[in-house]
Amino acid sequence: MPAYAVLRPSDLYHDPQLAHRGFFVTLDHPEMGPTPYDGPVTIYSRTPQTLRRAAPMLGEHNERVLRDLLGLTDAKIARYREARALGAS
């Protein structure tokens, strides 16, 4: 069988082999709506993998990272937010 030429990345969504494998997974993104994401490249029978959520929004996890991972206080986070140093959140 000849190789399949992919001329544009969007052509991959119509590739019969990838469709057969169920490679693309559609997840609901808060801004873009239903969006196809690349699924796992390998499939294991004993440890199936699934995508759980769409890509994060800019700044979506700021609070968790700053407070829970970096240990910043609410007051410090508020100062950063007031100084517009956090971008979106």
PDB file of N, CA, C and O in Angstrom, chain B, residues numbered from 101:
ATOM      1  N   MET B 101       0.843  -1.170   0.000  1.00  0.00           N
ATOM      2  CA  MET B 101       0.000   0.000   0.000  1.00  0.00           C
ATOM      3  C   MET B 101       0.897   1.244   0.000  1.00  0.00           C
ATOM      4  O   MET B 101       1.863   1.296   0.761  1.00  0.00           O
ATOM      5  N   PRO B 102       0.602   2.235  -0.828  1.00  0.00           N
ATOM      6  CA  PRO B 102       1.420   3.440  -0.869  1.00  0.00           C
ATOM      7  C   PRO B 102       1.238   4.276   0.394  1.00  0.00           C
ATOM      8  O   PRO B 102       0.223   4.186   1.085  1.00  0.00           O
ATOM      9  N   ALA B 103       2.239   5.081   0.668  1.00  0.00           N
ATOM     10  CA  ALA B 103       2.162   5.979   1.816  1.00  0.00           C
ATOM     11  C   ALA B 103       1.104   7.039   1.555  1.00  0.00           C
ATOM     12  O   ALA B 103       0.835   7.401   0.409  1.00  0.00           O
ATOM     13  N   TYR B 104       0.521   7.522   2.617  1.00  0.00           N
ATOM     14  CA  TYR B 104      -0.517   8.540   2.492  1.00  0.00           C
ATOM     15  C   TYR B 104       0.107   9.914   2.681  1.00  0.00           C
ATOM     16  O   TYR B 104       0.749  10.162   3.701  1.00  0.00           O
ATOM     17  N   ALA B 105      -0.065  10.797   1.734  1.00  0.00           N
ATOM     18  CA  ALA B 105       0.492  12.143   1.831  1.00  0.00           C
ATOM     19  C   ALA B 105      -0.443  13.029   2.643  1.00  0.00           C
ATOM     20  O   ALA B 105      -1.641  13.111   2.371  1.00  0.00           O
ATOM     21  N   VAL B 106       0.117  13.676   3.623  1.00  0.00           N
ATOM     22  CA  VAL B 106      -0.642  14.636   4.413  1.00  0.00           C
ATOM     23  C   VAL B 106      -0.153  16.016   4.017  1.00  0.00           C
ATOM     24  O   VAL B 106       1.005  16.361   4.255  1.00  0.00           O
ATOM     25  N   LEU B 107      -1.014  16.794   3.425  1.00  0.00           N
ATOM     26  CA  LEU B 107      -0.612  18.097   2.930  1.00  0.00           C
ATOM     27  C   LEU B 107      -0.865  19.203   3.944  1.00  0.00           C
ATOM     28  O   LEU B 107      -0.144  20.201   3.970  1.00  0.00           O
ATOM     29  N   ARG B 108      -1.877  19.034   4.770  1.00  0.00           N
ATOM     30  CA  ARG B 108      -2.208  20.010   5.817  1.00  0.00           C
ATOM     31  C   ARG B 108      -2.480  19.232   7.105  1.00  0.00           C
ATOM     32  O   ARG B 108      -2.970  18.103   7.054  1.00  0.00           O
ATOM     33  N   PRO B 109      -2.171  19.819   8.243  1.00  0.00           N
ATOM     34  CA  PRO B 109      -2.467  19.119   9.501  1.00  0.00           C
ATOM     35  C   PRO B 109      -3.946  18.738   9.618  1.00  0.00           C
ATOM     36  O   PRO B 109      -4.268  17.689  10.176  1.00  0.00           O
ATOM     37  N   SER B 110      -4.831  19.561   9.107  1.00  0.00           N
ATOM     38  CA  SER B 110      -6.265  19.247   9.202  1.00  0.00           C
ATOM     39  C   SER B 110      -6.635  17.993   8.414  1.00  0.00           C
ATOM     40  O   SER B 110      -7.671  17.384   8.681  1.00  0.00           O
ATOM     41  N   ASP B 111      -5.800  17.594   7.441  1.00  0.00           N
ATOM     42  CA  ASP B 111      -6.058  16.362   6.692  1.00  0.00           C
ATOM     43  C   ASP B 111      -6.016  15.139   7.605  1.00  0.00           C
ATOM     44  O   ASP B 111      -6.648  14.122   7.318  1.00  0.00           O
ATOM     45  N   LEU B 112      -5.283  15.237   8.684  1.00  0.00           N
ATOM     46  CA  LEU B 112      -5.178  14.099   9.602  1.00  0.00           C
ATOM     47  C   LEU B 112      -6.527  13.722  10.201  1.00  0.00           C
ATOM     48  O   LEU B 112      -6.753  12.558  10.528  1.00  0.00           O
ATOM     49  N   TYR B 113      -7.427  14.695  10.348  1.00  0.00           N
ATOM     50  CA  TYR B 113      -8.749  14.398  10.918  1.00  0.00           C
ATOM     51  C   TYR B 113      -9.550  13.464  10.020  1.00  0.00           C
ATOM     52  O   TYR B 113     -10.514  12.846  10.472  1.00  0.00           O
ATOM     53  N   HIS B 114      -9.164  13.356   8.770  1.00  0.00           N
ATOM     54  CA  HIS B 114      -9.883  12.501   7.816  1.00  0.00           C
ATOM     55  C   HIS B 114      -9.072  11.267   7.420  1.00  0.00           C
ATOM     56  O   HIS B 114      -9.467  10.529   6.517  1.00  0.00           O
ATOM     57  N   ASP B 115      -7.951  11.042   8.084  1.00  0.00           N
ATOM     58  CA  ASP B 115      -7.119   9.881   7.781  1.00  0.00           C
ATOM     59  C   ASP B 115      -7.834   8.612   8.229  1.00  0.00           C
ATOM     60  O   ASP B 115      -8.208   8.503   9.397  1.00  0.00           O
ATOM     61  N   PRO B 116      -8.033   7.647   7.328  1.00  0.00           N
ATOM     62  CA  PRO B 116      -8.798   6.446   7.680  1.00  0.00           C
ATOM     63  C   PRO B 116      -8.154   5.612   8.796  1.00  0.00           C
ATOM     64  O   PRO B 116      -8.871   5.044   9.621  1.00  0.00           O
ATOM     65  N   GLN B 117      -6.832   5.528   8.838  1.00  0.00           N
ATOM     66  CA  GLN B 117      -6.174   4.734   9.870  1.00  0.00           C
ATOM     67  C   GLN B 117      -6.344   5.374  11.246  1.00  0.00           C
ATOM     68  O   GLN B 117      -6.645   4.687  12.221  1.00  0.00           O
ATOM     69  N   LEU B 118      -6.151   6.681  11.322  1.00  0.00           N
ATOM     70  CA  LEU B 118      -6.330   7.368  12.605  1.00  0.00           C
ATOM     71  C   LEU B 118      -7.787   7.307  13.060  1.00  0.00           C
ATOM     72  O   LEU B 118      -8.064   7.175  14.252  1.00  0.00           O
ATOM     73  N   ALA B 119      -8.712   7.402  12.112  1.00  0.00           N
ATOM     74  CA  ALA B 119     -10.138   7.284  12.450  1.00  0.00           C
ATOM     75  C   ALA B 119     -10.444   5.880  12.981  1.00  0.00           C
ATOM     76  O   ALA B 119     -11.173   5.727  13.961  1.00  0.00           O
ATOM     77  N   HIS B 120      -9.892   4.877  12.341  1.00  0.00           N
ATOM     78  CA  HIS B 120     -10.111   3.491  12.771  1.00  0.00           C
ATOM     79  C   HIS B 120      -9.603   3.266  14.195  1.00  0.00           C
ATOM     80  O   HIS B 120     -10.245   2.567  14.979  1.00  0.00           O
ATOM     81  N   ARG B 121      -8.467   3.849  14.529  1.00  0.00           N
ATOM     82  CA  ARG B 121      -7.889   3.721  15.866  1.00  0.00           C
ATOM     83  C   ARG B 121      -8.590   4.600  16.894  1.00  0.00           C
ATOM     84  O   ARG B 121      -8.351   4.448  18.092  1.00  0.00           O
ATOM     85  N   GLY B 122      -9.454   5.519  16.450  1.00  0.00           N
ATOM     86  CA  GLY B 122     -10.083   6.449  17.375  1.00  0.00           C
ATOM     87  C   GLY B 122      -9.053   7.390  17.991  1.00  0.00           C
ATOM     88  O   GLY B 122      -9.153   7.759  19.161  1.00  0.00           O
ATOM     89  N   PHE B 123      -8.063   7.773  17.185  1.00  0.00           N
ATOM     90  CA  PHE B 123      -6.935   8.558  17.689  1.00  0.00           C
ATOM     91  C   PHE B 123      -7.354   9.927  18.210  1.00  0.00           C
ATOM     92  O   PHE B 123      -6.915  10.337  19.284  1.00  0.00           O
ATOM     93  N   PHE B 124      -8.187  10.632  17.474  1.00  0.00           N
ATOM     94  CA  PHE B 124      -8.596  11.967  17.903  1.00  0.00           C
ATOM     95  C   PHE B 124      -9.751  11.873  18.892  1.00  0.00           C
ATOM     96  O   PHE B 124     -10.712  11.131  18.687  1.00  0.00           O
ATOM     97  N   VAL B 125      -9.631  12.639  19.959  1.00  0.00           N
ATOM     98  CA  VAL B 125     -10.639  12.674  21.012  1.00  0.00           C
ATOM     99  C   VAL B 125     -11.193  14.096  21.053  1.00  0.00           C
ATOM    100  O   VAL B 125     -10.434  15.059  21.165  1.00  0.00           O
ATOM    101  N   THR B 126     -12.500  14.225  20.964  1.00  0.00           N
ATOM    102  CA  THR B 126     -13.117  15.544  21.011  1.00  0.00           C
ATOM    103  C   THR B 126     -13.492  15.874  22.444  1.00  0.00           C
ATOM    104  O   THR B 126     -14.217  15.130  23.104  1.00  0.00           O
ATOM    105  N   LEU B 127     -12.979  17.015  22.913  1.00  0.00           N
ATOM    106  CA  LEU B 127     -13.276  17.488  24.266  1.00  0.00           C
ATOM    107  C   LEU B 127     -13.857  18.891  24.168  1.00  0.00           C
ATOM    108  O   LEU B 127     -13.540  19.642  23.245  1.00  0.00           O
ATOM    109  N   ASP B 128     -14.706  19.237  25.120  1.00  0.00           N
ATOM    110  CA  ASP B 128     -15.348  20.545  25.104  1.00  0.00           C
ATOM    111  C   ASP B 128     -14.451  21.567  25.783  1.00  0.00           C
ATOM    112  O   ASP B 128     -14.183  21.473  26.981  1.00  0.00           O
ATOM    113  N   HIS B 129     -13.990  22.539  25.013  1.00  0.00           N
ATOM    114  CA  HIS B 129     -13.135  23.608  25.528  1.00  0.00           C
ATOM    115  C   HIS B 129     -14.019  24.818  25.831  1.00  0.00           C
ATOM    116  O   HIS B 129     -14.916  25.120  25.044  1.00  0.00           O
ATOM    117  N   PRO B 130     -13.793  25.525  26.955  1.00  0.00           N
ATOM    118  CA  PRO B 130     -14.669  26.639  27.323  1.00  0.00           C
ATOM    119  C   PRO B 130     -14.728  27.776  26.297  1.00  0.00           C
ATOM    120  O   PRO B 130     -15.752  28.453  26.205  1.00  0.00           O
ATOM    121  N   GLU B 131     -13.684  28.000  25.539  1.00  0.00           N
ATOM    122  CA  GLU B 131     -13.673  29.068  24.535  1.00  0.00           C
ATOM    123  C   GLU B 131     -13.907  28.549  23.122  1.00  0.00           C
ATOM    124  O   GLU B 131     -14.624  29.179  22.345  1.00  0.00           O
ATOM    125  N   MET B 132     -13.315  27.413  22.781  1.00  0.00           N
ATOM    126  CA  MET B 132     -13.357  26.918  21.404  1.00  0.00           C
ATOM    127  C   MET B 132     -14.483  25.918  21.159  1.00  0.00           C
ATOM    128  O   MET B 132     -14.724  25.533  20.015  1.00  0.00           O
ATOM    129  N   GLY B 133     -15.175  25.493  22.217  1.00  0.00           N
ATOM    130  CA  GLY B 133     -16.223  24.500  22.052  1.00  0.00           C
ATOM    131  C   GLY B 133     -15.618  23.126  21.805  1.00  0.00           C
ATOM    132  O   GLY B 133     -14.474  22.878  22.186  1.00  0.00           O
ATOM    133  N   PRO B 134     -16.373  22.227  21.170  1.00  0.00           N
ATOM    134  CA  PRO B 134     -15.845  20.891  20.901  1.00  0.00           C
ATOM    135  C   PRO B 134     -14.603  20.969  20.013  1.00  0.00           C
ATOM    136  O   PRO B 134     -14.650  21.508  18.907  1.00  0.00           O
ATOM    137  N   THR B 135     -13.499  20.426  20.513  1.00  0.00           N
ATOM    138  CA  THR B 135     -12.211  20.528  19.832  1.00  0.00           C
ATOM    139  C   THR B 135     -11.524  19.173  19.807  1.00  0.00           C
ATOM    140  O   THR B 135     -11.441  18.513  20.843  1.00  0.00           O
ATOM    141  N   PRO B 136     -11.025  18.734  18.641  1.00  0.00           N
ATOM    142  CA  PRO B 136     -10.313  17.451  18.596  1.00  0.00           C
ATOM    143  C   PRO B 136      -8.903  17.596  19.171  1.00  0.00           C
ATOM    144  O   PRO B 136      -8.187  18.553  18.876  1.00  0.00           O
ATOM    145  N   TYR B 137      -8.527  16.627  19.993  1.00  0.00           N
ATOM    146  CA  TYR B 137      -7.188  16.556  20.580  1.00  0.00           C
ATOM    147  C   TYR B 137      -6.558  15.234  20.179  1.00  0.00           C
ATOM    148  O   TYR B 137      -7.254  14.235  20.000  1.00  0.00           O
ATOM    149  N   ASP B 138      -5.227  15.231  20.037  1.00  0.00           N
ATOM    150  CA  ASP B 138      -4.515  13.979  19.780  1.00  0.00           C
ATOM    151  C   ASP B 138      -4.689  13.075  20.985  1.00  0.00           C
ATOM    152  O   ASP B 138      -4.472  13.495  22.122  1.00  0.00           O
ATOM    153  N   GLY B 139      -5.078  11.846  20.737  1.00  0.00           N
ATOM    154  CA  GLY B 139      -5.208  10.869  21.807  1.00  0.00           C
ATOM    155  C   GLY B 139      -3.878  10.193  22.079  1.00  0.00           C
ATOM    156  O   GLY B 139      -2.854  10.580  21.515  1.00  0.00           O
ATOM    157  N   PRO B 140      -3.886   9.181  22.944  1.00  0.00           N
ATOM    158  CA  PRO B 140      -2.641   8.451  23.239  1.00  0.00           C
ATOM    159  C   PRO B 140      -2.077   7.814  21.963  1.00  0.00           C
ATOM    160  O   PRO B 140      -2.825   7.288  21.140  1.00  0.00           O
ATOM    161  N   VAL B 141      -0.760   7.868  21.813  1.00  0.00           N
ATOM    162  CA  VAL B 141      -0.136   7.298  20.620  1.00  0.00           C
ATOM    163  C   VAL B 141       0.017   5.789  20.730  1.00  0.00           C
ATOM    164  O   VAL B 141       0.161   5.106  19.716  1.00  0.00           O
ATOM    165  N   THR B 142      -0.011   5.269  21.930  1.00  0.00           N
ATOM    166  CA  THR B 142       0.039   3.822  22.127  1.00  0.00           C
ATOM    167  C   THR B 142      -1.217   3.375  22.863  1.00  0.00           C
ATOM    168  O   THR B 142      -1.785   4.119  23.663  1.00  0.00           O
ATOM    169  N   ILE B 143      -1.637   2.159  22.583  1.00  0.00           N
ATOM    170  CA  ILE B 143      -2.837   1.608  23.207  1.00  0.00           C
ATOM    171  C   ILE B 143      -2.437   0.335  23.940  1.00  0.00           C
ATOM    172  O   ILE B 143      -1.922  -0.605  23.334  1.00  0.00           O
ATOM    173  N   TYR B 144      -2.676   0.311  25.242  1.00  0.00           N
ATOM    174  CA  TYR B 144      -2.346  -0.848  26.068  1.00  0.00           C
ATOM    175  C   TYR B 144      -3.633  -1.485  26.571  1.00  0.00           C
ATOM    176  O   TYR B 144      -4.533  -0.786  27.035  1.00  0.00           O
ATOM    177  N   SER B 145      -3.723  -2.791  26.481  1.00  0.00           N
ATOM    178  CA  SER B 145      -4.951  -3.469  26.888  1.00  0.00           C
ATOM    179  C   SER B 145      -5.155  -3.435  28.404  1.00  0.00           C
ATOM    180  O   SER B 145      -6.294  -3.356  28.865  1.00  0.00           O
ATOM    181  N   ARG B 146      -4.088  -3.491  29.176  1.00  0.00           N
ATOM    182  CA  ARG B 146      -4.228  -3.518  30.635  1.00  0.00           C
ATOM    183  C   ARG B 146      -4.274  -2.139  31.274  1.00  0.00           C
ATOM    184  O   ARG B 146      -4.770  -1.992  32.391  1.00  0.00           O
ATOM    185  N   THR B 147      -3.775  -1.152  30.597  1.00  0.00           N
ATOM    186  CA  THR B 147      -3.758   0.200  31.161  1.00  0.00           C
ATOM    187  C   THR B 147      -4.279   1.199  30.133  1.00  0.00           C
ATOM    188  O   THR B 147      -3.514   1.991  29.583  1.00  0.00           O
ATOM    189  N   PRO B 148      -5.587   1.157  29.877  1.00  0.00           N
ATOM    190  CA  PRO B 148      -6.128   2.092  28.890  1.00  0.00           C
ATOM    191  C   PRO B 148      -5.971   3.537  29.374  1.00  0.00           C
ATOM    192  O   PRO B 148      -6.118   3.834  30.560  1.00  0.00           O
ATOM    193  N   GLN B 149      -5.673   4.415  28.433  1.00  0.00           N
ATOM    194  CA  GLN B 149      -5.489   5.825  28.754  1.00  0.00           C
ATOM    195  C   GLN B 149      -6.609   6.633  28.120  1.00  0.00           C
ATOM    196  O   GLN B 149      -7.078   6.316  27.027  1.00  0.00           O
ATOM    197  N   THR B 150      -7.025   7.665  28.806  1.00  0.00           N
ATOM    198  CA  THR B 150      -8.052   8.547  28.270  1.00  0.00           C
ATOM    199  C   THR B 150      -7.665   9.998  28.550  1.00  0.00           C
ATOM    200  O   THR B 150      -6.976  10.295  29.526  1.00  0.00           O
ATOM    201  N   LEU B 151      -8.113  10.878  27.692  1.00  0.00           N
ATOM    202  CA  LEU B 151      -7.971  12.303  27.941  1.00  0.00           C
ATOM    203  C   LEU B 151      -9.145  12.716  28.819  1.00  0.00           C
ATOM    204  O   LEU B 151     -10.286  12.336  28.554  1.00  0.00           O
ATOM    205  N   ARG B 152      -8.870  13.491  29.859  1.00  0.00           N
ATOM    206  CA  ARG B 152      -9.923  13.842  30.811  1.00  0.00           C
ATOM    207  C   ARG B 152     -10.482  15.234  30.636  1.00  0.00           C
ATOM    208  O   ARG B 152     -11.653  15.469  30.937  1.00  0.00           O
ATOM    209  N   ARG B 153      -9.675  16.163  30.157  1.00  0.00           N
ATOM    210  CA  ARG B 153     -10.171  17.529  30.022  1.00  0.00           C
ATOM    211  C   ARG B 153      -9.435  18.252  28.902  1.00  0.00           C
ATOM    212  O   ARG B 153      -8.347  17.865  28.476  1.00  0.00           O
ATOM    213  N   ALA B 154     -10.078  19.316  28.447  1.00  0.00           N
ATOM    214  CA  ALA B 154      -9.507  20.129  27.370  1.00  0.00           C
ATOM    215  C   ALA B 154      -8.328  20.941  27.898  1.00  0.00           C
ATOM    216  O   ALA B 154      -8.086  20.994  29.104  1.00  0.00           O
ATOM    217  N   ALA B 155      -7.611  21.563  26.991  1.00  0.00           N
ATOM    218  CA  ALA B 155      -6.478  22.410  27.363  1.00  0.00           C
ATOM    219  C   ALA B 155      -6.946  23.526  28.290  1.00  0.00           C
ATOM    220  O   ALA B 155      -8.067  24.016  28.155  1.00  0.00           O
ATOM    221  N   PRO B 156      -6.096  23.930  29.227  1.00  0.00           N
ATOM    222  CA  PRO B 156      -6.514  24.978  30.163  1.00  0.00           C
ATOM    223  C   PRO B 156      -6.573  26.351  29.505  1.00  0.00           C
ATOM    224  O   PRO B 156      -5.918  26.611  28.495  1.00  0.00           O
ATOM    225  N   MET B 157      -7.365  27.204  30.100  1.00  0.00           N
ATOM    226  CA  MET B 157      -7.426  28.601  29.681  1.00  0.00           C
ATOM    227  C   MET B 157      -6.208  29.320  30.267  1.00  0.00           C
ATOM    228  O   MET B 157      -5.642  28.871  31.264  1.00  0.00           O
ATOM    229  N   LEU B 158      -5.813  30.417  29.659  1.00  0.00           N
ATOM    230  CA  LEU B 158      -4.702  31.202  30.162  1.00  0.00           C
ATOM    231  C   LEU B 158      -5.000  31.656  31.594  1.00  0.00           C
ATOM    232  O   LEU B 158      -5.999  32.331  31.841  1.00  0.00           O
ATOM    233  N   GLY B 159      -4.142  31.290  32.518  1.00  0.00           N
ATOM    234  CA  GLY B 159      -4.294  31.686  33.915  1.00  0.00           C
ATOM    235  C   GLY B 159      -5.283  30.858  34.706  1.00  0.00           C
ATOM    236  O   GLY B 159      -5.520  31.152  35.877  1.00  0.00           O
ATOM    237  N   GLU B 160      -5.864  29.841  34.112  1.00  0.00           N
ATOM    238  CA  GLU B 160      -6.905  29.052  34.776  1.00  0.00           C
ATOM    239  C   GLU B 160      -6.428  28.450  36.095  1.00  0.00           C
ATOM    240  O   GLU B 160      -7.210  28.343  37.039  1.00  0.00           O
ATOM    241  N   HIS B 161      -5.172  28.059  36.176  1.00  0.00           N
ATOM    242  CA  HIS B 161      -4.670  27.395  37.371  1.00  0.00           C
ATOM    243  C   HIS B 161      -3.741  28.276  38.201  1.00  0.00           C
ATOM    244  O   HIS B 161      -2.985  27.775  39.033  1.00  0.00           O
ATOM    245  N   ASN B 162      -3.799  29.585  37.975  1.00  0.00           N
ATOM    246  CA  ASN B 162      -2.926  30.497  38.721  1.00  0.00           C
ATOM    247  C   ASN B 162      -3.061  30.311  40.229  1.00  0.00           C
ATOM    248  O   ASN B 162      -2.061  30.154  40.929  1.00  0.00           O
ATOM    249  N   GLU B 163      -4.296  30.329  40.733  1.00  0.00           N
ATOM    250  CA  GLU B 163      -4.522  30.239  42.179  1.00  0.00           C
ATOM    251  C   GLU B 163      -3.919  28.961  42.749  1.00  0.00           C
ATOM    252  O   GLU B 163      -3.226  28.996  43.766  1.00  0.00           O
ATOM    253  N   ARG B 164      -4.180  27.845  42.101  1.00  0.00           N
ATOM    254  CA  ARG B 164      -3.677  26.566  42.601  1.00  0.00           C
ATOM    255  C   ARG B 164      -2.150  26.534  42.611  1.00  0.00           C
ATOM    256  O   ARG B 164      -1.542  26.106  43.592  1.00  0.00           O
ATOM    257  N   VAL B 165      -1.542  26.979  41.538  1.00  0.00           N
ATOM    258  CA  VAL B 165      -0.081  26.960  41.455  1.00  0.00           C
ATOM    259  C   VAL B 165       0.527  27.892  42.495  1.00  0.00           C
ATOM    260  O   VAL B 165       1.436  27.505  43.229  1.00  0.00           O
ATOM    261  N   LEU B 166       0.026  29.113  42.553  1.00  0.00           N
ATOM    262  CA  LEU B 166       0.608  30.095  43.469  1.00  0.00           C
ATOM    263  C   LEU B 166       0.406  29.722  44.933  1.00  0.00           C
ATOM    264  O   LEU B 166       1.328  29.840  45.739  1.00  0.00           O
ATOM    265  N   ARG B 167      -0.797  29.273  45.277  1.00  0.00           N
ATOM    266  CA  ARG B 167      -1.104  28.966  46.674  1.00  0.00           C
ATOM    267  C   ARG B 167      -0.623  27.566  47.067  1.00  0.00           C
ATOM    268  O   ARG B 167       0.135  27.406  48.023  1.00  0.00           O
ATOM    269  N   ASP B 168      -1.074  26.561  46.319  1.00  0.00           N
ATOM    270  CA  ASP B 168      -0.846  25.171  46.737  1.00  0.00           C
ATOM    271  C   ASP B 168       0.557  24.667  46.427  1.00  0.00           C
ATOM    272  O   ASP B 168       1.125  23.904  47.208  1.00  0.00           O
ATOM    273  N   LEU B 169       1.113  25.078  45.315  1.00  0.00           N
ATOM    274  CA  LEU B 169       2.432  24.576  44.938  1.00  0.00           C
ATOM    275  C   LEU B 169       3.564  25.488  45.395  1.00  0.00           C
ATOM    276  O   LEU B 169       4.610  25.013  45.835  1.00  0.00           O
ATOM    277  N   LEU B 170       3.351  26.806  45.290  1.00  0.00           N
ATOM    278  CA  LEU B 170       4.412  27.742  45.650  1.00  0.00           C
ATOM    279  C   LEU B 170       4.280  28.291  47.067  1.00  0.00           C
ATOM    280  O   LEU B 170       5.214  28.904  47.583  1.00  0.00           O
ATOM    281  N   GLY B 171       3.124  28.074  47.701  1.00  0.00           N
ATOM    282  CA  GLY B 171       2.945  28.469  49.091  1.00  0.00           C
ATOM    283  C   GLY B 171       2.739  29.954  49.316  1.00  0.00           C
ATOM    284  O   GLY B 171       2.966  30.432  50.428  1.00  0.00           O
ATOM    285  N   LEU B 172       2.313  30.711  48.299  1.00  0.00           N
ATOM    286  CA  LEU B 172       2.072  32.135  48.484  1.00  0.00           C
ATOM    287  C   LEU B 172       0.794  32.357  49.284  1.00  0.00           C
ATOM    288  O   LEU B 172      -0.152  31.573  49.195  1.00  0.00           O
ATOM    289  N   THR B 173       0.778  33.420  50.058  1.00  0.00           N
ATOM    290  CA  THR B 173      -0.409  33.764  50.841  1.00  0.00           C
ATOM    291  C   THR B 173      -1.436  34.441  49.939  1.00  0.00           C
ATOM    292  O   THR B 173      -1.121  34.904  48.843  1.00  0.00           O
ATOM    293  N   ASP B 174      -2.691  34.486  50.439  1.00  0.00           N
ATOM    294  CA  ASP B 174      -3.739  35.170  49.682  1.00  0.00           C
ATOM    295  C   ASP B 174      -3.395  36.640  49.493  1.00  0.00           C
ATOM    296  O   ASP B 174      -3.669  37.211  48.437  1.00  0.00           O
ATOM    297  N   ALA B 175      -2.795  37.260  50.515  1.00  0.00           N
ATOM    298  CA  ALA B 175      -2.425  38.669  50.421  1.00  0.00           C
ATOM    299  C   ALA B 175      -1.380  38.896  49.324  1.00  0.00           C
ATOM    300  O   ALA B 175      -1.475  39.855  48.557  1.00  0.00           O
ATOM    301  N   LYS B 176      -0.402  38.024  49.257  1.00  0.00           N
ATOM    302  CA  LYS B 176       0.653  38.141  48.240  1.00  0.00           C
ATOM    303  C   LYS B 176       0.065  37.953  46.839  1.00  0.00           C
ATOM    304  O   LYS B 176       0.414  38.681  45.909  1.00  0.00           O
ATOM    305  N   ILE B 177      -0.819  36.982  46.700  1.00  0.00           N
ATOM    306  CA  ILE B 177      -1.463  36.740  45.406  1.00  0.00           C
ATOM    307  C   ILE B 177      -2.294  37.953  45.012  1.00  0.00           C
ATOM    308  O   ILE B 177      -2.299  38.351  43.847  1.00  0.00           O
ATOM    309  N   ALA B 178      -2.997  38.543  45.976  1.00  0.00           N
ATOM    310  CA  ALA B 178      -3.804  39.738  45.701  1.00  0.00           C
ATOM    311  C   ALA B 178      -2.921  40.890  45.240  1.00  0.00           C
ATOM    312  O   ALA B 178      -3.299  41.634  44.335  1.00  0.00           O
ATOM    313  N   ARG B 179      -1.750  41.046  45.849  1.00  0.00           N
ATOM    314  CA  ARG B 179      -0.831  42.112  45.432  1.00  0.00           C
ATOM    315  C   ARG B 179      -0.367  41.894  43.993  1.00  0.00           C
ATOM    316  O   ARG B 179      -0.291  42.842  43.211  1.00  0.00           O
ATOM    317  N   TYR B 180      -0.062  40.657  43.650  1.00  0.00           N
ATOM    318  CA  TYR B 180       0.334  40.351  42.274  1.00  0.00           C
ATOM    319  C   TYR B 180      -0.807  40.642  41.304  1.00  0.00           C
ATOM    320  O   TYR B 180      -0.593  41.184  40.219  1.00  0.00           O
ATOM    321  N   ARG B 181      -2.024  40.276  41.710  1.00  0.00           N
ATOM    322  CA  ARG B 181      -3.173  40.510  40.851  1.00  0.00           C
ATOM    323  C   ARG B 181      -3.401  42.022  40.660  1.00  0.00           C
ATOM    324  O   ARG B 181      -3.642  42.480  39.544  1.00  0.00           O
ATOM    325  N   GLU B 182      -3.323  42.782  41.753  1.00  0.00           N
ATOM    326  CA  GLU B 182      -3.494  44.241  41.682  1.00  0.00           C
ATOM    327  C   GLU B 182      -2.426  44.886  40.797  1.00  0.00           C
ATOM    328  O   GLU B 182      -2.700  45.865  40.102  1.00  0.00           O
ATOM    329  N   ALA B 183      -1.224  44.342  40.823  1.00  0.00           N
ATOM    330  CA  ALA B 183      -0.136  44.876  40.002  1.00  0.00           C
ATOM    331  C   ALA B 183      -0.230  44.380  38.562  1.00  0.00           C
ATOM    332  O   ALA B 183       0.609  44.712  37.724  1.00  0.00           O
ATOM    333  N   ARG B 184      -1.261  43.579  38.285  1.00  0.00           N
ATOM    334  CA  ARG B 184      -1.497  43.005  36.954  1.00  0.00           C
ATOM    335  C   ARG B 184      -0.341  42.136  36.490  1.00  0.00           C
ATOM    336  O   ARG B 184      -0.032  42.075  35.300  1.00  0.00           O
ATOM    337  N   ALA B 185       0.299  41.461  37.448  1.00  0.00           N
ATOM    338  CA  ALA B 185       1.444  40.610  37.146  1.00  0.00           C
ATOM    339  C   ALA B 185       1.042  39.178  36.822  1.00  0.00           C
ATOM    340  O   ALA B 185       1.891  38.372  36.440  1.00  0.00           O
ATOM    341  N   LEU B 186      -0.226  38.850  36.968  1.00  0.00           N
ATOM    342  CA  LEU B 186      -0.670  37.465  36.755  1.00  0.00           C
ATOM    343  C   LEU B 186      -1.300  37.242  35.391  1.00  0.00           C
ATOM    344  O   LEU B 186      -1.557  36.095  35.026  1.00  0.00           O
ATOM    345  N   GLY B 187      -1.553  38.267  34.643  1.00  0.00           N
ATOM    346  CA  GLY B 187      -2.260  38.069  33.391  1.00  0.00           C
ATOM    347  C   GLY B 187      -3.688  37.671  33.689  1.00  0.00           C
ATOM    348  O   GLY B 187      -4.300  38.190  34.622  1.00  0.00           O
ATOM    349  N   ALA B 188      -4.219  36.762  32.909  1.00  0.00           N
ATOM    350  CA  ALA B 188      -5.602  36.296  33.114  1.00  0.00           C
ATOM    351  C   ALA B 188      -5.650  35.359  34.300  1.00  0.00           C
ATOM    352  O   ALA B 188      -4.706  34.611  34.555  1.00  0.00           O
ATOM    353  N   SER B 189      -6.746  35.406  35.017  1.00  0.00           N
ATOM    354  CA  SER B 189      -6.981  34.433  36.103  1.00  0.00           C
ATOM    355  C   SER B 189      -8.419  34.430  36.500  1.00  0.00           C
ATOM    356  O   SER B 189      -8.811  33.680  37.395  1.00  0.00           O
TER     357      SER B 189
END
